[in-house]
Amino acid sequence: MQYPIPVTVLTGFLGAGKTSLLNNLIRKNTDKKLIVLENEFGEVSIDSDLVFKGDNELFEISNGCICCSMSGEFNDVLAQLIKDVPVFDHLVVESTGIADPSAVAAAFIGDQIIQSHLRLDAVICLVDAQNMETLLKEREEARKQIAFSDVIIINKTDLITEEQLTRVVEIVKKINNYAKIITAVKGEQDEVNLLNMEAYTTKMVEQGFKFFPIGQQVAHDEVVSQSFVFDHPLDLLKFRHWLNVLLVIQGQSFYRIKGVLNFAGLDERHIVQSVMNNATYTPGSDWEEGMVRTSKIVFIGKNLRRDLLEKGLKNCYSDFAFL
Ligand SMILES: Nc1nc2c(ncn2[C@@H]2O[C@H](COP(=O)(O)OP(=O)(O)OP(=O)(O)O)[C@@H](O)[C@H]2O)c(=O)[nH]1
């Protein structure tokens, strides 16, 4: 076993198929010691009876959804887990249908001790192919779950036609053009190893940014992402300050920020990622000799104003452009 231990967060609306997927994951990974954090809404535990346990441990946070009980309590559970169960291969957190996945993910990004033991591998969102459109109209959280996630599994494809599936995929792509999209029946799929997506590693963020649509993405009349590409180097201090202020003032509007950036005077790419109010900066690969150093950044959130973001970014340009 190696630290940090990878963590997969499962999200998706009530009845989308999270428990079915979880059972698949447990069955397919009998060689691994998985820990499942099952989060319930309400007093009575129902899901834990439905989950096939195998030899794995099952914990529960039973007094409400993770985001409602806030990350403090969730952090305590994680701290206890690290202390009491030091040897395991993977942690899976199944959050309730209405939980905000960013509140769950933030626990793994913001806390240094947790980060040294646990590494967020990916946030996976289960989508009920049959009911997605109705749900998106009625429930804001459903869109946020899709916008925030790294992998989107369009489940229950047995209940819709080919044409309907094409439409569902189109809608999902409009909300999140940066996620891996997979189709499934009862959470069953063989396309990828869901426990090893490495979505938060610098390598994968860099790779994911090779195909990078510039501009704004609008779904259901709401702007869900704003992406920018520019060659002028950024000033690291100015950028950090701007982003901090932005997240403090307007944090609620930003679901997630990902960027591969060129900071003046630094030889390597820098990966910026933010989840809720926490922004992290990690060095990536070196810029190639003689190549234009192009920065790419995407802001994912709710009704984000392109003009203000563009102005903010320009204000962070380095005065020493050609260092
Ligand atoms: N036809 C069909 N039914 C499915 C599929 N996936 C799940 N179901 C059924 O849908 C219901 C809900 O599935 P679950 O896996 O419990 O969904 P969940 O997201 O864990 O549900 P909550 O715990 O309520 O949030 C169950 O009756 C499943 O058998 C699928 O791909 N096709």
Ligand as a Chemical Component Dictionary entry (heavy atoms), coordinates in Angstrom:
data_LIG
# 
_chem_comp.id                   LIG 
_chem_comp.type                 NON-POLYMER 
_chem_comp.pdbx_formal_charge   0 
_chem_comp.three_letter_code    LIG 
# 
loop_
_chem_comp_atom.comp_id 
_chem_comp_atom.atom_id 
_chem_comp_atom.alt_atom_id 
_chem_comp_atom.type_symbol 
_chem_comp_atom.charge 
_chem_comp_atom.model_Cartn_x 
_chem_comp_atom.model_Cartn_y 
_chem_comp_atom.model_Cartn_z 
_chem_comp_atom.pdbx_ordinal 
LIG N1  N1  N 0 -33.527 -0.445 -16.084 1  
LIG C1  C1  C 0 -32.498 -0.052 -15.336 2  
LIG N2  N2  N 0 -32.630 0.066  -14.000 3  
LIG C2  C2  C 0 -31.561 0.471  -13.270 4  
LIG C3  C3  C 0 -30.317 0.739  -13.870 5  
LIG N3  N3  N 0 -29.450 1.110  -12.906 6  
LIG C4  C4  C 0 -30.136 1.077  -11.736 7  
LIG N4  N4  N 0 -31.413 0.681  -11.955 8  
LIG C5  C5  C 0 -32.479 0.547  -10.957 9  
LIG O1  O1  O 0 -32.794 1.851  -10.466 10 
LIG C6  C6  C 0 -33.065 1.820  -9.086  11 
LIG C7  C7  C 0 -32.113 2.786  -8.361  12 
LIG O2  O2  O 0 -30.769 2.293  -8.493  13 
LIG P1  P1  P 0 -29.671 2.527  -7.373  14 
LIG O3  O3  O 0 -28.419 1.890  -7.806  15 
LIG O4  O4  O 0 -30.211 2.135  -6.025  16 
LIG O5  O5  O 0 -29.551 4.112  -7.422  17 
LIG P2  P2  P 0 -28.931 5.141  -6.370  18 
LIG O6  O6  O 0 -28.377 6.266  -7.154  19 
LIG O7  O7  O 0 -28.001 4.456  -5.442  20 
LIG O8  O8  O 0 -30.203 5.593  -5.587  21 
LIG P3  P3  P 0 -30.276 6.446  -4.241  22 
LIG O9  O9  O 0 -29.606 5.631  -3.198  23 
LIG O10 O10 O 0 -31.748 6.584  -4.034  24 
LIG O11 O11 O 0 -29.624 7.745  -4.483  25 
LIG C8  C8  C 0 -32.899 0.371  -8.652  26 
LIG O12 O12 O 0 -34.168 -0.221 -8.659  27 
LIG C9  C9  C 0 -32.025 -0.232 -9.725  28 
LIG O13 O13 O 0 -32.228 -1.614 -9.893  29 
LIG C10 C10 C 0 -30.196 0.592  -15.308 30 
LIG O14 O14 O 0 -29.156 0.846  -15.916 31 
LIG N5  N5  N 0 -31.326 0.199  -15.967 32 
# 
loop_
_chem_comp_bond.comp_id 
_chem_comp_bond.atom_id_1 
_chem_comp_bond.atom_id_2 
_chem_comp_bond.value_order 
_chem_comp_bond.pdbx_ordinal 
LIG N1  C1  SING 1  
LIG C1  N2  DOUB 2  
LIG C1  N5  SING 3  
LIG N2  C2  SING 4  
LIG C2  C3  DOUB 5  
LIG C2  N4  SING 6  
LIG C3  N3  SING 7  
LIG C3  C10 SING 8  
LIG N3  C4  DOUB 9  
LIG C4  N4  SING 10 
LIG N4  C5  SING 11 
LIG C5  O1  SING 12 
LIG C5  C9  SING 13 
LIG O1  C6  SING 14 
LIG C6  C7  SING 15 
LIG C6  C8  SING 16 
LIG C7  O2  SING 17 
LIG O2  P1  SING 18 
LIG P1  O3  DOUB 19 
LIG P1  O4  SING 20 
LIG P1  O5  SING 21 
LIG O5  P2  SING 22 
LIG P2  O6  DOUB 23 
LIG P2  O7  SING 24 
LIG P2  O8  SING 25 
LIG O8  P3  SING 26 
LIG P3  O9  DOUB 27 
LIG P3  O10 SING 28 
LIG P3  O11 SING 29 
LIG C8  O12 SING 30 
LIG C8  C9  SING 31 
LIG C9  O13 SING 32 
LIG C10 O14 DOUB 33 
LIG C10 N5  SING 34 
# 
